[in-house]
Amino acid sequence: MAGRGFLLGVAFGCVLGVYIAPHLGHPPAGRGDISGTILPQVNIAQAVPEKGMWPTNDQAKAQLFDLSKWDLKKHGIGSKVSVNRCIRISQGEMSCELMARLTWIEGETQIEAFFQAKPDGWKMVAAKNR
């Protein structure tokens, strides 16, 4: 007679097979292809705004210095911040990847920043270096 563990394994295998079988005919989700995943379906064309809709490099630099409470007049002259790419979170919110070359830090620093739309432009509300 088959043991209880064996029968439980066969039952689990059957349930798993029934669950996986419908997905076997679909190509696997590759890098950048989220159509086959269980993530919420997002209209990619709306999620990635045009570059003209992003905060400018100067806005990002000023916002980063303001958020971090750094003196823009003292340390900002040789510093450079560039916005590499952004993705829209909602109508008035955007997450961006920044590259910063700050005068008091050797090399470049990659920063993730979260912006909210304000009447006078974009306001950085959070930032984290990577």
PyMOL commands that set and color helices and strands:
alter all, ss='L'
color gray80, all
select helices_A, chain A and resi 4-23+44-47+51-53+57-68+72-75
alter helices_A, ss='H'
color red, helices_A
select strands_A, chain A and resi 80-90+93-101+109-118+121-129
alter strands_A, ss='S'
color yellow, strands_A
deselect
rebuild
show_as cartoon
